[in-house]
């Protein structure tokens, strides 16, 4: 990885705890910053998008890579639709489908519908065949619409600590190889 590349972690609903792969990536990567939200459990799309924009203000966007999980992927899609910034790239892992009834049980505001415009930067969508938050078909639809490379990692649940993805060396290798 180039020393100038800045990696920004974009967690989803509830943030990412100490055993989550995003937290492990933060420990492993020297130029890595977590995008912190004021409210992790009752997310508001407008607030989350503005927080992302504020965190990237003043950065050399050509050297920024965003690494999102779940609702963080929707945040990036909304941010890209609003601002259209070109960044080095984005790794979008387990993008949750904010338009499902499953998601309606959580107090989120403004994330649906999911933006389906092409992203103005390179991206990869990493998905699992048995993720309770997104079907494989819907993950494929997101990747196609966003112009993303699609990475199927098999049956890996929601690709979080609960599904055994703590250190997740394969994910870290995917990020490092891409950078």
TORDOSE-791259 format. One record per residue: residue in three letters; z, y negated, x negated of N, C-alpha, C, CB in turn; residue number from 1. Coordinates in Angstrom, 2 decimals, padded with zeros to 5 digits. Atoms other than C-alpha are relative to their C-alpha. Glycine has a CB too. Example, Ala and Ser with C-alpha at 12.3 -4.5 7.8 and 13.67 -1.06 7.14 Angstrom:
! residues 2
<r "Ala", <000.00, 001.19, -000.89>, <007.80, 004.50, -012.30>, <000.00, -001.20, -000.90>, <001.25, -000.03, 000.99>, 1>
<r "Ser", <-000.06, 001.19, 000.82>, <007.14, 001.06, -013.67>, <000.73, -001.09, 000.77>, <-001.42, -000.46, -000.41>, 2>
! end
This chain:
! residues 179
<r "Unk", <000.00, 001.17, -000.84>, <000.00, 000.00, 000.00>, <000.00, -001.24, -000.89>, <001.22, 000.00, 000.96>, 1>
<r "Unk", <000.00, 001.26, 000.75>, <-000.79, -003.47, -001.26>, <001.32, -000.72, 000.21>, <-001.18, -000.89, 000.43>, 2>
<r "Unk", <-001.27, 000.71, -000.10>, <002.24, -005.58, -001.99>, <-000.06, -001.15, 001.00>, <000.41, -000.52, -001.36>, 3>
<r "Unk", <000.10, 001.14, -000.90>, <000.88, -008.40, 000.15>, <-000.01, 000.40, 001.47>, <-001.23, -000.78, -000.31>, 4>
<r "Unk", <000.03, -000.43, -001.39>, <000.62, -006.30, 003.32>, <001.40, -000.10, 000.60>, <-000.54, 001.44, 000.12>, 5>
<r "Unk", <-001.26, 000.13, -000.73>, <003.37, -007.20, 005.79>, <-000.06, 000.92, 001.21>, <000.26, -001.48, 000.42>, 6>
<r "Unk", <-000.06, -000.92, -001.13>, <004.33, -004.46, 008.25>, <001.06, -000.52, 000.96>, <000.32, 001.45, -000.47>, 7>
<r "Unk", <-000.92, 000.42, -001.04>, <005.94, -005.51, 011.52>, <000.17, 001.14, 000.99>, <-000.50, -001.29, 000.72>, 8>
<r "Unk", <-000.35, -001.06, -000.94>, <007.71, -002.91, 013.65>, <000.17, -000.63, 001.38>, <001.31, 000.75, -000.45>, 9>
<r "Unk", <-000.05, 000.52, -001.37>, <007.26, -003.47, 017.40>, <000.54, 001.13, 000.89>, <-001.42, -000.50, 000.49>, 10>
<r "Unk", <-000.59, -001.06, -000.81>, <009.71, -001.22, 019.29>, <-000.30, -000.17, 001.49>, <001.51, 000.03, -000.21>, 11>
<r "Unk", <000.16, 000.02, -001.44>, <009.58, -000.37, 022.96>, <001.32, -000.19, 000.71>, <-000.65, 001.27, 000.47>, 12>
<r "Unk", <-001.17, 000.11, -000.86>, <012.10, -000.28, 025.77>, <001.24, 000.55, -000.70>, <-000.24, 000.74, 001.34>, 13>
<r "Unk", <-001.24, -000.44, 000.62>, <015.64, -000.07, 024.40>, <000.05, -000.13, -001.51>, <000.25, 001.39, 000.35>, 14>
<r "Unk", <000.13, 000.09, 001.45>, <014.47, -000.76, 020.83>, <-000.07, 001.41, -000.59>, <001.18, -000.80, -000.62>, 15>
<r "Unk", <000.05, -001.29, 000.67>, <014.51, 002.07, 018.28>, <001.30, 000.18, -000.78>, <-001.24, 000.12, -000.95>, 16>
<r "Unk", <-001.30, -000.23, 000.62>, <017.83, 003.53, 017.21>, <-000.08, 000.42, -001.45>, <000.74, 001.03, 000.77>, 17>
<r "Unk", <-000.07, -000.30, 001.43>, <018.98, 004.54, 013.73>, <-000.74, 001.26, -000.42>, <001.42, 000.12, -000.41>, 18>
<r "Unk", <000.68, -001.25, 000.34>, <017.32, 007.98, 013.88>, <-001.49, -000.03, 000.37>, <000.67, 001.17, 000.71>, 19>
<r "Unk", <001.39, 000.13, -000.43>, <013.97, 006.75, 015.27>, <-000.91, -000.21, -001.21>, <-000.17, -001.16, 001.01>, 20>
<r "Unk", <000.94, 000.13, 001.11>, <010.90, 006.91, 013.00>, <-000.27, -001.46, -000.35>, <-001.30, 000.70, 000.33>, 21>
<r "Unk", <000.25, 001.41, 000.34>, <010.40, 003.14, 013.29>, <001.10, -000.53, -000.93>, <-000.07, -000.85, 001.29>, 22>
<r "Unk", <-001.11, 000.42, 000.85>, <013.84, 002.56, 011.77>, <-000.13, 000.64, -001.37>, <001.36, 000.37, 000.65>, 23>
<r "Unk", <000.22, -000.68, 001.29>, <013.07, 005.14, 009.07>, <-001.12, -000.67, -000.78>, <-000.34, 001.50, 000.24>, 24>
<r "Unk", <001.09, 000.72, 000.67>, <009.80, 003.32, 008.31>, <000.53, -001.29, -000.62>, <-001.15, -000.31, 000.99>, 25>
<r "Unk", <-000.57, 001.25, 000.53>, <011.77, 000.09, 007.88>, <000.73, 000.25, -001.31>, <000.96, -000.63, 001.03>, 26>
<r "Unk", <-000.73, -000.33, 001.22>, <013.96, 001.78, 005.29>, <-000.95, 000.39, -001.13>, <000.99, 001.13, 000.26>, 27>
<r "Unk", <000.91, -000.52, 001.01>, <010.95, 003.29, 003.48>, <-000.99, -001.04, -000.53>, <-000.76, 001.15, 000.57>, 28>
<r "Unk", <001.03, 000.98, 000.37>, <008.65, 000.25, 003.36>, <000.63, -001.32, -000.45>, <-000.96, -000.23, 001.17>, 29>
<r "Unk", <-000.63, 001.22, 000.52>, <009.55, -002.77, 001.23>, <-000.32, -001.27, 000.79>, <-000.40, -000.20, -001.43>, 30>
<r "Unk", <000.41, 001.20, -000.72>, <007.60, -005.37, 003.24>, <-000.11, 000.29, 001.48>, <-001.33, -000.55, -000.54>, 31>
<r "Unk", <-000.03, -000.45, -001.39>, <008.67, -004.35, 006.72>, <001.04, -000.81, 000.77>, <000.29, 001.51, 000.09>, 32>
<r "Unk", <-000.89, 000.81, -000.84>, <010.21, -006.47, 009.48>, <-000.07, 000.49, 001.43>, <-000.37, -001.50, -000.09>, 33>
<r "Unk", <-000.05, -000.35, -001.43>, <011.34, -005.49, 012.97>, <-000.11, -001.26, 000.84>, <001.31, 000.78, 000.34>, 34>
<r "Unk", <000.06, 001.09, -000.98>, <010.32, -007.78, 015.80>, <001.19, 000.20, 000.95>, <-001.39, -000.01, 000.79>, 35>
<r "Unk", <-001.19, -000.10, -000.85>, <013.62, -008.41, 017.56>, <-000.24, -000.72, 001.31>, <001.24, -000.59, -000.72>, 36>
<r "Unk", <000.09, 000.61, -001.32>, <013.74, -009.12, 021.27>, <001.39, -000.40, 000.47>, <-000.67, 000.97, 001.02>, 37>
<r "Unk", <-001.28, 000.45, -000.56>, <016.46, -010.99, 023.12>, <000.56, 001.06, 000.94>, <-000.18, -001.34, 000.75>, 38>
<r "Unk", <-000.43, -000.97, -001.02>, <016.57, -008.34, 025.84>, <-000.83, 001.27, -000.14>, <-000.15, -000.60, 001.43>, 39>
<r "Unk", <000.69, -001.27, 000.21>, <015.69, -004.73, 025.03>, <-000.05, 000.87, 001.25>, <000.65, 000.77, -001.11>, 40>
<r "Unk", <-000.12, -000.92, -001.13>, <016.71, -003.09, 028.31>, <-000.61, -000.51, 001.30>, <001.43, 000.30, 000.23>, 41>
<r "Unk", <000.66, 000.59, -001.17>, <015.17, -005.49, 030.86>, <-001.13, -000.89, -000.53>, <001.02, -000.83, 000.91>, 42>
<r "Unk", <001.03, 000.78, 000.68>, <011.97, -006.54, 029.09>, <-000.89, -000.81, 000.93>, <-000.85, 000.92, -000.80>, 43>
<r "Unk", <000.92, 000.89, -000.69>, <009.83, -009.42, 030.23>, <-001.22, -000.19, -000.90>, <000.69, -001.38, 000.34>, 44>
<r "Unk", <001.22, 000.04, 000.80>, <006.22, -009.31, 029.04>, <-000.23, -001.36, -000.65>, <-001.18, 000.35, 000.85>, 45>
<r "Unk", <000.26, 001.33, 000.56>, <005.85, -013.07, 028.59>, <000.94, -000.29, -001.18>, <000.16, -001.08, 001.08>, 46>
<r "Unk", <-000.97, 000.23, 001.07>, <009.02, -013.24, 026.50>, <-000.29, 000.87, -001.22>, <001.43, 000.27, 000.50>, 47>
<r "Unk", <000.29, -000.90, 001.12>, <008.13, -010.20, 024.39>, <-001.25, -000.43, -000.76>, <-000.17, 001.44, 000.50>, 48>
<r "Unk", <001.24, 000.45, 000.64>, <004.61, -011.50, 023.71>, <000.26, -001.27, -000.82>, <-001.10, -000.27, 001.06>, 49>
<r "Unk", <-000.30, 001.24, 000.73>, <005.93, -014.94, 022.71>, <000.85, 000.27, -001.23>, <000.71, -001.00, 000.91>, 50>
<r "Unk", <-000.83, -000.36, 001.16>, <008.53, -013.37, 020.42>, <-000.86, 000.58, -001.12>, <001.10, 001.01, 000.40>, 51>
<r "Unk", <000.93, -000.54, 000.99>, <005.76, -011.44, 018.67>, <-000.80, -001.12, -000.64>, <-000.95, 001.04, 000.65>, 52>
<r "Unk", <000.77, 001.14, 000.51>, <003.67, -014.59, 018.33>, <000.85, -000.85, -000.94>, <-000.54, -000.87, 001.16>, 53>
<r "Unk", <-000.90, 000.81, 000.84>, <006.66, -016.54, 016.96>, <000.28, 000.69, -001.34>, <001.33, -000.25, 000.75>, 54>
<r "Unk", <-000.31, -000.73, 001.22>, <007.45, -013.80, 014.42>, <-001.17, -000.02, -000.98>, <000.38, 001.45, 000.33>, 55>
<r "Unk", <001.19, -000.02, 000.86>, <003.88, -013.87, 013.09>, <-000.45, -001.40, -000.41>, <-001.13, 000.71, 000.69>, 56>
<r "Unk", <000.36, 001.38, 000.33>, <003.66, -017.66, 012.94>, <000.24, -000.27, -001.49>, <000.82, -001.00, 000.86>, 57>
<r "Unk", <-000.11, 000.30, 001.43>, <002.99, -018.72, 009.36>, <-000.36, 001.16, -000.91>, <001.38, -000.44, -000.30>, 58>
<r "Unk", <000.39, -001.17, 000.80>, <002.01, -015.21, 008.21>, <-001.51, -000.05, -000.28>, <000.37, 001.32, 000.73>, 59>
<r "Unk", <001.42, -000.22, 000.28>, <-001.32, -014.43, 006.55>, <-000.40, 001.19, 000.87>, <-000.29, 000.25, -001.56>, 60>
<r "Unk", <000.29, -001.06, -000.97>, <-002.61, -012.45, 009.54>, <-000.96, 001.05, -000.55>, <-000.57, -000.60, 001.26>, 61>
<r "Unk", <000.90, -000.99, 000.58>, <-005.26, -010.76, 007.41>, <000.77, 001.07, -000.77>, <-001.00, -000.69, -000.93>, 62>
<r "Unk", <-000.85, -000.97, 000.71>, <-002.36, -008.95, 005.70>, <001.13, 000.54, 000.88>, <000.59, -000.64, -001.25>, 63>
<r "Unk", <-001.02, -000.47, -000.94>, <-000.34, -008.08, 008.85>, <-000.44, 001.30, 000.65>, <000.29, -001.07, 001.07>, 64>
<r "Unk", <000.20, -001.25, -000.73>, <-000.09, -004.54, 010.22>, <001.16, 000.14, 000.98>, <-000.09, 001.24, -000.97>, 65>
<r "Unk", <-001.01, -000.21, -001.04>, <001.76, -003.98, 013.50>, <000.14, 001.50, 000.24>, <-000.38, -000.74, 001.32>, 66>
<r "Unk", <-000.29, -001.42, -000.23>, <003.43, -000.60, 014.08>, <000.85, 000.08, 001.26>, <000.73, 000.67, -001.23>, 67>
<r "Unk", <-000.65, 000.04, -001.31>, <004.28, -000.14, 017.75>, <000.30, 001.39, 000.52>, <-000.86, -000.74, 001.00>, 68>
<r "Unk", <-000.34, -001.21, -000.73>, <005.92, 002.51, 019.87>, <000.17, -000.34, 001.47>, <001.29, 000.66, -000.57>, 69>
<r "Unk", <-000.23, 000.04, -001.44>, <005.74, 002.95, 023.65>, <-000.31, -001.37, 000.60>, <001.44, 000.37, 000.29>, 70>
<r "Unk", <000.23, 001.31, -000.61>, <006.18, -000.41, 025.43>, <-000.42, -001.04, -001.03>, <001.26, -000.47, 000.74>, 71>
<r "Unk", <000.48, 000.88, 001.06>, <005.58, -002.09, 022.07>, <-001.52, -000.02, -000.07>, <000.57, 000.44, -001.34>, 72>
<r "Unk", <001.46, -000.05, -000.03>, <001.95, -000.93, 022.38>, <-000.55, -000.92, 001.09>, <-000.50, 001.45, 000.22>, 73>
<r "Unk", <000.40, 000.89, -001.10>, <001.63, -002.71, 025.73>, <000.21, -001.45, -000.41>, <000.79, 000.32, 001.30>, 74>
<r "Unk", <-000.28, 001.36, 000.47>, <003.21, -005.79, 024.14>, <-001.14, -000.48, -000.90>, <001.35, -000.05, -000.76>, 75>
<r "Unk", <001.09, 000.38, 000.90>, <000.54, -005.80, 021.43>, <-001.30, -000.20, 000.77>, <-000.20, 001.08, -001.09>, 76>
<r "Unk", <001.22, 000.16, -000.80>, <-002.27, -005.31, 023.97>, <000.02, -001.32, 000.77>, <-000.16, 001.17, 000.98>, 77>
<r "Unk", <-000.12, 001.29, -000.71>, <-000.98, -008.27, 026.01>, <-000.09, -001.17, -000.98>, <001.34, -000.06, 000.77>, 78>
<r "Unk", <000.05, 001.05, 001.03>, <-000.50, -010.36, 022.83>, <-001.44, -000.23, -000.45>, <000.89, 000.38, -001.21>, 79>
<r "Unk", <001.39, 000.11, 000.44>, <-004.05, -009.61, 021.69>, <-000.85, -000.65, 001.08>, <-000.57, 001.39, -000.36>, 80>
<r "Unk", <000.77, 000.58, -001.11>, <-005.44, -010.48, 025.14>, <000.27, -001.50, 000.12>, <000.34, 000.71, 001.32>, 81>
<r "Unk", <-000.35, 001.42, -000.13>, <-003.59, -013.80, 025.13>, <-000.45, -000.83, -001.19>, <001.49, -000.14, 000.18>, 82>
<r "Unk", <000.23, 000.81, 001.20>, <-004.05, -014.94, 021.53>, <-001.28, 000.33, -000.76>, <001.15, 000.14, -000.91>, 83>
<r "Unk", <001.23, -000.39, 000.68>, <-007.02, -012.99, 020.16>, <000.03, -000.08, -001.51>, <-001.09, -000.84, 000.48>, 84>
<r "Unk", <-000.10, 000.05, 001.46>, <-005.70, -013.11, 016.60>, <-000.59, 001.26, -000.63>, <001.47, -000.17, -000.43>, 85>
<r "Unk", <000.48, -001.14, 000.80>, <-007.36, -010.90, 014.01>, <001.07, 000.28, -001.05>, <-001.42, -000.28, -000.67>, 86>
<r "Unk", <-000.98, -000.44, 000.99>, <-004.85, -008.95, 011.96>, <-000.63, 001.15, -000.79>, <001.35, 000.46, 000.68>, 87>
<r "Unk", <000.51, -001.11, 000.80>, <-005.29, -006.22, 009.36>, <-000.13, 001.26, 000.85>, <000.93, 000.26, -001.20>, 88>
<r "Unk", <000.10, -001.17, -000.87>, <-004.55, -003.56, 011.96>, <001.29, 000.29, 000.74>, <-000.39, 001.19, -000.80>, 89>
<r "Unk", <-001.15, -000.41, -000.79>, <-002.20, -001.86, 014.37>, <000.02, 001.51, 000.17>, <-000.01, -000.70, 001.38>, 90>
<r "Unk", <-000.25, -001.40, -000.26>, <-000.75, 001.63, 014.61>, <000.76, 000.06, 001.32>, <000.80, 000.70, -001.18>, 91>
<r "Unk", <-000.54, 000.01, -001.37>, <-000.07, 002.22, 018.32>, <000.40, 001.43, 000.37>, <-001.04, -000.56, 001.02>, 92>
<r "Unk", <-000.51, -001.37, -000.16>, <002.13, 005.29, 018.79>, <000.61, 000.19, 001.37>, <001.03, 000.32, -001.09>, 93>
<r "Unk", <-000.53, -000.37, -001.31>, <002.81, 006.89, 022.18>, <000.00, -001.18, 000.97>, <001.41, 000.55, -000.13>, 94>
<r "Unk", <000.05, 001.14, -000.91>, <001.58, 003.98, 024.31>, <000.39, 000.41, 001.41>, <-001.40, -000.63, 000.00>, 95>
<r "Unk", <-000.43, -000.39, -001.34>, <003.47, 004.22, 027.58>, <-000.92, -000.63, 001.04>, <001.47, -000.42, 000.25>, 96>
<r "Unk", <000.86, 000.47, -001.08>, <001.46, 003.86, 030.78>, <000.84, -000.80, 000.99>, <-000.72, 001.19, 000.71>, 97>
<r "Unk", <-000.85, 000.88, -000.80>, <003.07, 000.86, 032.46>, <-000.40, -000.03, 001.47>, <-000.04, -001.40, -000.56>, 98>
<r "Unk", <000.48, 000.02, -001.39>, <001.10, 001.50, 035.67>, <000.42, 001.23, 000.80>, <-001.50, -000.11, 000.02>, 99>
<r "Unk", <-000.39, -001.22, -000.70>, <002.73, 004.83, 036.59>, <001.28, -000.18, 000.80>, <000.18, 001.14, -000.98>, 100>
<r "Unk", <-001.23, 000.02, -000.79>, <005.43, 005.50, 039.16>, <001.20, 000.31, -000.89>, <-000.10, 001.02, 001.16>, 101>
<r "Unk", <-001.06, -000.33, 000.95>, <007.49, 006.95, 036.29>, <000.58, -001.28, -000.61>, <-000.54, 000.95, -001.12>, 102>
<r "Unk", <-000.43, 001.26, 000.62>, <007.64, 003.46, 034.78>, <000.70, -000.93, 001.00>, <-001.20, -000.71, -000.60>, 103>
<r "Unk", <-000.58, 000.87, -001.04>, <008.61, 001.82, 038.09>, <001.52, 000.10, 000.07>, <-000.59, 000.34, 001.36>, 104>
<r "Unk", <-001.46, -000.19, -000.02>, <012.15, 003.18, 037.64>, <000.72, -000.90, -001.00>, <000.33, 001.45, -000.29>, 105>
<r "Unk", <-000.61, 000.84, 001.03>, <012.72, 000.76, 034.74>, <-000.24, -001.47, 000.30>, <-000.55, 000.36, -001.38>, 106>
<r "Unk", <000.11, 001.42, -000.33>, <013.38, -002.97, 035.13>, <-000.82, -000.79, -001.04>, <001.39, -000.61, 000.12>, 107>
<r "Unk", <000.88, 000.77, 000.88>, <010.38, -004.44, 033.34>, <-000.77, -001.01, 000.85>, <-000.98, 000.93, -000.78>, 108>
<r "Unk", <000.72, 001.04, -000.73>, <008.49, -007.59, 034.31>, <-001.31, -000.33, -000.71>, <000.87, -001.27, 000.13>, 109>
<r "Unk", <001.28, 000.53, 000.45>, <004.81, -008.35, 033.90>, <-000.82, 000.85, -000.94>, <000.23, -001.23, -000.64>, 110>
<r "Unk", <000.76, -000.82, 000.94>, <003.61, -005.44, 031.75>, <-001.23, 000.65, 000.64>, <000.89, 001.08, -000.59>, 111>
<r "Unk", <001.15, -000.56, -000.70>, <001.28, -003.99, 034.41>, <-000.84, -001.14, 000.59>, <000.45, 000.99, 001.13>, 112>
<r "Unk", <000.75, -001.14, 000.50>, <-001.61, -003.82, 034.53>, <-000.15, -000.04, -001.52>, <-001.37, 000.05, 000.67>, 113>
<r "Unk", <000.22, -000.10, 001.45>, <-002.26, -002.61, 031.00>, <-001.32, -000.68, -000.34>, <000.01, 001.49, -000.47>, 114>
<r "Unk", <001.27, 000.61, 000.42>, <-004.85, -004.81, 029.28>, <-000.93, 001.06, -000.58>, <000.25, -001.12, -001.03>, 115>
<r "Unk", <000.97, -000.97, 000.49>, <-008.01, -002.83, 028.60>, <-001.16, -000.68, -000.72>, <-000.52, 000.83, 001.16>, 116>
<r "Unk", <001.02, 000.69, 000.80>, <-009.95, -005.39, 026.57>, <000.03, 000.54, -001.43>, <000.23, -001.53, 000.02>, 117>
<r "Unk", <000.10, -000.44, 001.39>, <-011.17, -004.42, 023.12>, <000.92, -000.86, -000.88>, <-001.48, -000.08, -000.51>, 118>
<r "Unk", <-000.87, 000.72, 000.92>, <-008.63, -005.36, 020.44>, <-000.85, -000.65, -001.09>, <001.07, 000.95, -000.61>, 119>
<r "Unk", <000.80, 000.69, 001.01>, <-009.92, -007.92, 017.92>, <000.35, 000.40, -001.44>, <000.17, -001.49, 000.15>, 120>
<r "Unk", <-000.41, -000.50, 001.32>, <-008.62, -005.82, 015.00>, <-000.05, 001.52, 000.03>, <001.43, -000.52, -000.38>, 121>
<r "Unk", <-000.01, -001.47, 000.06>, <-008.72, -002.21, 013.79>, <001.33, 000.56, 000.51>, <-000.25, 000.48, -001.45>, 122>
<r "Unk", <-001.23, -000.61, -000.53>, <-006.24, 000.11, 015.47>, <-000.17, 001.50, 000.12>, <000.36, -000.60, 001.37>, 123>
<r "Unk", <-000.06, -001.43, -000.24>, <-005.21, 003.71, 015.87>, <000.99, 000.23, 001.14>, <000.43, 000.80, -001.29>, 124>
<r "Unk", <-000.89, -000.44, -001.06>, <-003.71, 005.21, 019.01>, <000.40, 001.43, -000.31>, <-000.67, -000.11, 001.42>, 125>
<r "Unk", <-000.56, -001.32, 000.27>, <-001.45, 008.17, 018.20>, <000.66, 000.48, 001.29>, <001.04, -000.04, -001.20>, 126>
<r "Unk", <-000.56, -000.48, -001.26>, <-000.66, 010.30, 021.22>, <000.35, 001.48, -000.09>, <-000.97, -000.24, 001.15>, 127>
<r "Unk", <-000.48, -001.37, -000.10>, <000.98, 013.57, 022.19>, <-000.54, 000.62, 001.29>, <001.55, 000.06, -000.03>, 128>
<r "Unk", <000.51, -000.71, -001.17>, <-000.30, 016.19, 024.61>, <001.04, 000.15, 001.12>, <-000.49, 001.38, -000.41>, 129>
<r "Unk", <-001.04, -000.20, -001.02>, <003.07, 016.40, 026.41>, <000.97, -001.18, 000.06>, <000.76, 001.29, -000.28>, 130>
<r "Unk", <-000.81, 001.21, -000.08>, <004.33, 012.81, 026.43>, <000.25, -000.32, 001.47>, <-000.70, -001.19, -000.74>, 131>
<r "Unk", <-000.33, 000.28, -001.40>, <006.16, 012.09, 029.69>, <-000.35, -001.44, 000.41>, <001.47, 000.25, 000.25>, 132>
<r "Unk", <000.27, 001.40, -000.30>, <005.21, 008.40, 029.43>, <-001.48, -000.34, 000.06>, <000.65, -000.87, -001.03>, 133>
<r "Unk", <001.44, 000.24, -000.07>, <001.42, 008.75, 029.14>, <-000.72, 001.35, -000.03>, <-000.49, -000.91, -001.18>, 134>
<r "Unk", <000.79, -001.22, 000.02>, <-001.08, 011.47, 029.96>, <-001.02, -000.08, -001.13>, <-000.71, 000.23, 001.37>, 135>
<r "Unk", <001.05, 000.04, 001.02>, <-003.61, 012.49, 027.32>, <-001.25, -000.76, 000.46>, <-000.38, 001.43, -000.39>, 136>
<r "Unk", <001.18, 000.71, -000.50>, <-006.42, 011.19, 029.54>, <000.19, -001.51, -000.02>, <-000.32, 000.46, 001.43>, 137>
<r "Unk", <-000.26, 001.44, -000.01>, <-004.78, 007.81, 029.89>, <000.07, -000.54, -001.44>, <001.32, -000.31, 000.75>, 138>
<r "Unk", <-000.02, 000.41, 001.42>, <-004.10, 007.61, 026.11>, <-001.42, -000.12, -000.53>, <000.81, 001.01, -000.86>, 139>
<r "Unk", <001.42, 000.07, 000.40>, <-007.79, 008.37, 025.56>, <-000.66, -001.25, 000.59>, <-000.76, 001.27, 000.44>, 140>
<r "Unk", <000.57, 001.20, -000.63>, <-008.70, 005.61, 028.04>, <000.42, -001.26, -000.75>, <000.43, -000.08, 001.47>, 141>
<r "Unk", <-000.47, 001.16, 000.76>, <-006.52, 003.11, 026.17>, <-000.76, -000.12, -001.32>, <001.53, 000.11, -000.28>, 142>
<r "Unk", <000.66, 000.02, 001.31>, <-008.03, 004.07, 022.81>, <-001.46, -000.43, 000.13>, <000.09, 001.37, -000.67>, 143>
<r "Unk", <001.42, 000.35, -000.19>, <-011.59, 003.84, 024.10>, <-000.13, -001.49, 000.34>, <-000.63, 000.86, 001.12>, 144>
<r "Unk", <000.07, 001.41, -000.42>, <-011.01, 000.46, 025.80>, <000.35, -000.94, -001.14>, <000.93, -000.25, 001.19>, 145>
<r "Unk", <-000.45, 000.87, 001.09>, <-009.20, -000.99, 022.78>, <-000.87, 000.12, -001.25>, <001.44, 000.33, -000.36>, 146>
<r "Unk", <000.81, -000.21, 001.19>, <-011.79, 000.31, 020.31>, <000.79, 000.66, -001.12>, <-000.58, -001.30, -000.48>, 147>
<r "Unk", <-000.91, -000.62, 000.97>, <-009.09, 002.36, 018.60>, <-000.45, 001.39, -000.41>, <001.40, 000.08, 000.57>, 148>
<r "Unk", <000.13, -001.39, 000.43>, <-009.34, 005.50, 016.54>, <001.08, 000.78, 000.74>, <000.13, 000.16, -001.57>, 149>
<r "Unk", <-000.94, -000.81, -000.76>, <-007.65, 008.29, 018.49>, <000.54, 001.12, -000.88>, <-000.68, 000.58, 001.27>, 150>
<r "Unk", <-000.65, -001.03, 000.80>, <-005.13, 010.60, 016.78>, <000.88, 000.84, 000.92>, <000.84, -000.64, -001.17>, 151>
<r "Unk", <-000.73, -000.95, -000.85>, <-003.93, 013.63, 018.77>, <000.93, 000.80, -000.90>, <-000.99, 000.94, 000.79>, 152>
<r "Unk", <-000.95, -000.74, 000.86>, <-000.74, 015.05, 017.23>, <000.58, 001.22, 000.71>, <001.13, -000.93, -000.44>, 153>
<r "Unk", <-000.43, -001.23, -000.68>, <-000.42, 017.98, 019.65>, <001.16, -000.24, 000.95>, <000.38, 001.04, -001.01>, 154>
<r "Unk", <-001.15, 000.10, -000.90>, <002.72, 018.64, 021.65>, <001.18, -000.57, -000.79>, <000.37, 001.40, 000.61>, 155>
<r "Unk", <-001.03, 000.71, 000.78>, <005.12, 016.06, 020.23>, <000.89, -000.87, 000.87>, <-000.67, -000.86, -001.06>, 156>
<r "Unk", <-000.83, 000.79, -000.90>, <006.86, 014.65, 023.31>, <-000.37, -001.47, -000.06>, <001.47, 000.17, -000.35>, 157>
<r "Unk", <000.24, 001.45, 000.01>, <007.24, 010.88, 023.32>, <000.01, -000.56, -001.43>, <001.06, -000.72, 000.85>, 158>
<r "Unk", <000.06, 000.38, 001.42>, <007.12, 010.78, 019.50>, <001.16, -000.96, -000.32>, <-001.37, -000.66, -000.35>, 159>
<r "Unk", <-001.21, 000.79, 000.26>, <010.69, 009.51, 019.19>, <001.08, 000.92, -000.59>, <000.51, -000.68, 001.31>, 160>
<r "Unk", <-001.08, -000.80, 000.60>, <014.01, 010.69, 017.80>, <000.35, 001.20, 000.88>, <001.25, -000.87, -000.22>, 161>
<r "Unk", <-000.35, -001.08, -000.91>, <014.69, 012.79, 020.91>, <-000.99, 001.17, -000.09>, <000.04, -000.52, 001.44>, 162>
<r "Unk", <001.00, -001.07, 000.14>, <011.47, 014.75, 020.29>, <-000.11, 000.48, -001.45>, <-001.38, -000.48, 000.50>, 163>
<r "Unk", <-000.05, -000.48, 001.38>, <012.38, 015.33, 016.63>, <-000.78, -000.83, -000.99>, <-000.49, 001.38, -000.05>, 164>
<r "Unk", <000.76, 000.87, 000.90>, <010.50, 012.41, 015.10>, <000.89, -001.09, -000.58>, <-001.20, -000.64, 000.75>, 165>
<r "Unk", <-000.86, 000.92, 000.73>, <013.13, 010.83, 012.91>, <-000.76, -000.52, -001.21>, <001.32, 000.67, -000.42>, 166>
<r "Unk", <000.70, 000.43, 001.22>, <011.80, 010.56, 009.38>, <-001.52, -000.05, 000.21>, <000.33, 000.94, -001.16>, 167>
<r "Unk", <001.43, -000.12, -000.32>, <008.29, 011.58, 010.64>, <-000.90, -000.31, -001.19>, <-000.34, -000.92, 001.15>, 168>
<r "Unk", <000.82, 000.24, 001.19>, <006.63, 011.86, 007.23>, <-001.50, -000.02, 000.29>, <000.29, 001.05, -001.02>, 169>
<r "Unk", <001.42, 000.03, -000.32>, <003.24, 012.59, 008.81>, <-000.42, -001.36, 000.53>, <-000.34, 001.09, 001.03>, 170>
<r "Unk", <000.30, 001.35, -000.51>, <003.39, 009.26, 010.64>, <-000.01, -001.03, -001.11>, <001.01, -000.40, 001.05>, 171>
<r "Unk", <-000.05, 000.93, 001.12>, <004.39, 007.41, 007.51>, <-001.22, 000.18, -000.90>, <001.30, 000.21, -000.81>, 172>
<r "Unk", <001.20, -000.26, 000.80>, <001.55, 009.10, 005.61>, <-001.24, -000.57, 000.70>, <-000.18, 001.52, -000.23>, 173>
<r "Unk", <001.11, 000.58, -000.76>, <-000.84, 008.08, 008.39>, <-000.07, -001.50, -000.20>, <000.14, 000.34, 001.50>, 174>
<r "Unk", <-000.05, 001.45, 000.22>, <000.27, 004.47, 008.04>, <-000.40, -000.34, -001.41>, <001.41, -000.55, 000.30>, 175>
<r "Unk", <000.31, 000.31, 001.41>, <000.13, 004.50, 004.24>, <-001.46, 000.25, -000.33>, <000.88, 000.84, -000.93>, 176>
<r "Unk", <001.41, -000.29, 000.27>, <-003.31, 006.12, 004.15>, <-000.89, -001.06, 000.64>, <-000.37, 001.40, 000.52>, 177>
<r "Unk", <000.79, 001.01, -000.71>, <-004.60, 003.58, 006.64>, <000.04, -001.33, -000.71>, <000.49, -000.16, 001.43>, 178>
<r "Unk", <-000.13, 001.29, 000.70>, <-003.27, 000.63, 004.68>, <-000.76, 000.03, -001.32>, <001.50, -000.34, -000.24>, 179>
! end
